[in-house]
Structure formats: C-alpha cells, structure tokens
Amino acid sequence: MDSLLRVEQVTKVFGRRSERALKMLAQGFGKDEILRETGATVGVHSASFTVNRGEIFVIMGLSGSGKSTLIRCINRLIEPSAGRVFLGDQDVTAADERALREIRRRRMSMVFQRFALFPHLNVAENVAYGLRVRGVPPSERRRRAMEILERVGLARWADAPIQRLSGGMQQRVGLGRAIVTDPEILLMDEPFSALDPLIRRDMQDELLRLQSDLKKTIVFITHDLDEALKLGDRVAVMKDGVIHQIGAPEEILQEPATDYVAEFVRGVSPQHVLTARHIMQTPGALVKVKDGPRVALREMEAEGLSSAFVVDEAGRLVGLVLADDAVRAISEGRRNLREIAVKDSPRVAPDTLMDDLLPIAAEARYPIAVVDDDGRLLGIIARVHVLSGLVAHRREPADGRKPGEGA
C-alpha cells in the first residue's frame, strides 16, 4: 500500500508539568496517576498509524477518548508533546510557521463539526474561500466553486446567503470548501454529529459517493460506531488517549483485540458491515454460453440444482438458465443458451452491504449474482443466507445443500 500519512508515537499532555507527565508515561504510569501527581492531563498517548492514499481512515471513540486531540495534532492546531507526523516525506512536526501555513493551504484541509462558514459570504464565496487565500483570480475561483457545488448538489444555491441553507446543506458547503483546493488529505472532525439522524445518513452517503469519484485520503473522527463501520476502510478505536485496535470494520467486529473493544462492539449487527463479497459462494452449476442446454442440464443434475449460471468466454454474466427451460429447449431443438437465459435475475456489486441486500433478497426469485464493474461473475448469494441472517463465511449452507439450491 502507498501510505500518505504516518503518525509515529504521537503524545499530547496538557498542563504546566507536562515534562514530568511525559517521564511518568515513559515509566508506565497511567492517566489517572499522572493527573493526581502532576495535575497534567494525558490527551493522547503514543498513537501510531499510517493512512493509505485514497483510504477513509476512521478514528472512533467516546467523549474524552482523545480522538479530536489526535486529529488536531496531525495538522498542529494542537502541538504534540512528543512524536512525529509525516505527510508523504514531509515532517509536519518539524515544519516552521511558514511551511506549516503552506501545508494547511495546499496539502491538508479540515472540516469541522460546526461548519465554520462565513455569514457575510454567499454559498459560492464560502466554497471558494481557500482559493481566495491562495490568490486564485476571481473568475477561476468561481468556475472551480461551481464545479464543486455541482458535485454536492448545491449549484442552484451558489449566490444564496449562507443563512438560507439548512444544516445539512451548510455541511455540504463546508465539505465543498474543503475539497475545492484539491488537498492531498482531508481531516474531518465529527462533521456530521450536529445533524439530525436522517440528514446525517444522507451526508454519509454523500461522502461515500464523492469518495467513489474523487478517491480522497480522509481521516474521519466520530463517536458513532455505526458511522465508523459504514464509512471506514479501516477503523482505529480509542479510549483514554490510547489506540486499542486498528483494523477493517469486519475485523473490529469479529476479532476485537481488547476487552474494551469487545464491549464496545457488543450487539452490533454484522449486516451493517459485511458485504456481498464476504458471504458470496462459488456457483454450484456454471456453464459457458457456447455449451448449450444439454450441457447446462447435465451440470445441474450433477450438482443437484435446478438452475445454472451462464457466462461468456470472458466470464461476464449472461444470465441464469432454469432446468425447465433447458428441457424445453432440448425438446424444441434449440441450442443457444443466450436465448433461454433469464436476464433479469438480481445482480449486485461485491461491496454491497448486507443491509442493502435484504430488500433485494426479499423480492428476488433466484440466487443473487455478484458481479464486478465489467459484469464478470464473482460469486452468488443464496436468498436464504441473507433472509436468515447467516452471514458467517461458509462454503455450504448448514443443511448441506449446494449453493443456490432452493433459493
């Protein structure tokens, strides 16, 4: 992986006796002991992680866990007491005031919880503010601001006063302002937590949509586990200034590294995390489109199934042939599987969440095909596995039937 951000042993201690507190930390004393002895508060203790290019890296924790302190140490809105932060090959912690200003202007952007928009500027001017600071000419600022407003669905509000926008719309403006300068990394400190639940979910979807287009590198802070699992490519779980675990959402759920993480994720439904890729199986019966109905029927008989998936020479899904249709085609002397294949059987992408598979499975009459962007068949999902919530990684259903049978 190509890492963009490296955080190495970053520690932040608040208080006048921070040096003494740092020595106590090195000696193994805990946060509470240090507070009693020195009056200093440990905000972050020895945090280390990397963030890969194009990744959404979520730092999650409850209030007081140190997550917001940590993200502010990355761009030095809060000065770390110890440790180093690298953006590519540049040591952010060693940058002088001028170099740090350039990093913030050109390489990092930040989105705050409370929007931080300028009430005296209209929507487009708010979005373009970072370009204005860079000295970009007005016409170019306007053009680029309008491009971003189109992306976030606010183009028709470009000249409106910022006060006319709802909370969700204002947060879209804040997001637009952060990405208009095309930063290498985007820091987002609980950006959606002040929004109503429905608007919050909309903003999460909006961020994922933008990410699919822009492939930004994002560090995202949240106290909401569901939000972390939905957005994060990887998640870091924090408590009392310490990172307890870093891993993919599925790993956090299925293999908690500490008792705290296990307790934190207890009761979370894997349907919010697992995707079609996690539960798909190899088709029990699979034929090439050139094979013909007799081969298809023989394959179904050998596997004990009543249907077979059909692919072309490149592995792209053509459709699903049913046993009855194959028998009928043989009796009529027809040989073209493409003509008899069911074309409207359900298809999903491998990253489709279980939550999104449920309504598809409820309506589907056939197994669900998992296909890539080029239409190649990657695997199948029996309806019963979705509807019954059997989301464990298994090669066969519990009753011993082949994948897809009875679906």
C-alpha positions, 0 to 999 in steps of 0.5 A, a space after each residue: 500500500 502507498 501510505 500518505 500519512 504516518 503518525 509515529 508515537 504521537 503524545 499530547 499532555 496538557 498542563 504546566 508539568 507536562 515534562 514530568 507527565 511525559 517521564 511518568 508515561 515513559 515509566 508506565 504510569 497511567 492517566 489517572 496517576 499522572 493527573 493526581 501527581 502532576 495535575 497534567 492531563 494525558 490527551 493522547 498517548 503514543 498513537 501510531 498509524 499510517 493512512 493509505 492514499 485514497 483510504 477513509 481512515 476512521 478514528 472512533 471513540 467516546 467523549 474524552 477518548 482523545 480522538 479530536 486531540 489526535 486529529 488536531 495534532 496531525 495538522 498542529 492546531 494542537 502541538 504534540 508533546 512528543 512524536 512525529 507526523 509525516 505527510 508523504 516525506 514531509 515532517 509536519 512536526 518539524 515544519 516552521 510557521 511558514 511551511 506549516 501555513 503552506 501545508 494547511 493551504 495546499 496539502 491538508 484541509 479540515 472540516 469541522 463539526 460546526 461548519 465554520 462558514 462565513 455569514 457575510 459570504 454567499 454559498 459560492 464565496 464560502 466554497 471558494 474561500 481557500 482559493 481566495 487565500 491562495 490568490 486564485 483570480 476571481 473568475 477561476 475561483 468561481 468556475 472551480 466553486 461551481 464545479 464543486 457545488 455541482 458535485 454536492 448538489 448545491 449549484 442552484 444555491 451558489 449566490 444564496 446567503 449562507 443563512 438560507 441553507 439548512 444544516 445539512 446543506 451548510 455541511 455540504 458547503 463546508 465539505 465543498 470548501 474543503 475539497 475545492 483546493 484539491 488537498 492531498 488529505 482531508 481531516 474531518 472532525 465529527 462533521 456530521 454529529 450536529 445533524 439530525 439522524 436522517 440528514 446525517 445518513 444522507 451526508 454519509 452517503 454523500 461522502 461515500 459517493 464523492 469518495 467513489 469519484 474523487 478517491 480522497 485520503 480522509 481521516 474521519 473522527 466520530 463517536 458513532 460506531 455505526 458511522 465508523 463501520 459504514 464509512 471506514 476502510 479501516 477503523 482505529 478505536 480509542 479510549 483514554 488517549 490510547 489506540 486499542 485496535 486498528 483494523 477493517 470494520 469486519 475485523 473490529 467486529 469479529 476479532 476485537 483485540 481488547 476487552 474494551 473493544 469487545 464491549 464496545 462492539 457488543 450487539 452490533 449487527 454484522 449486516 451493517 458491515 459485511 458485504 456481498 463479497 464476504 458471504 458470496 459462494 462459488 456457483 454450484 452449476 456454471 456453464 459457458 454460453 457456447 455449451 448449450 442446454 444439454 450441457 447446462 442440464 447435465 451440470 445441474 443434475 450433477 450438482 443437484 440444482 435446478 438452475 445454472 449460471 451462464 457466462 461468456 468466454 470472458 466470464 461476464 454474466 449472461 444470465 441464469 438458465 432454469 432446468 425447465 427451460 433447458 428441457 424445453 429447449 432440448 425438446 424444441 431443438 434449440 441450442 443457444 443458451 443466450 436465448 433461454 437465459 433469464 436476464 433479469 435475475 438480481 445482480 449486485 456489486 461485491 461491496 454491497 452491504 448486507 443491509 442493502 441486500 435484504 430488500 433485494 433478497 426479499 423480492 428476488 426469485 433466484 440466487 443473487 449474482 455478484 458481479 464486478 464493474 465489467 459484469 464478470 461473475 464473482 460469486 452468488 448469494 443464496 436468498 436464504 443466507 441473507 433472509 436468515 441472517 447467516 452471514 458467517 463465511 461458509 462454503 455450504 449452507 448448514 443443511 448441506 445443500 449446494 449453493 443456490 439450491 432452493 433459493 
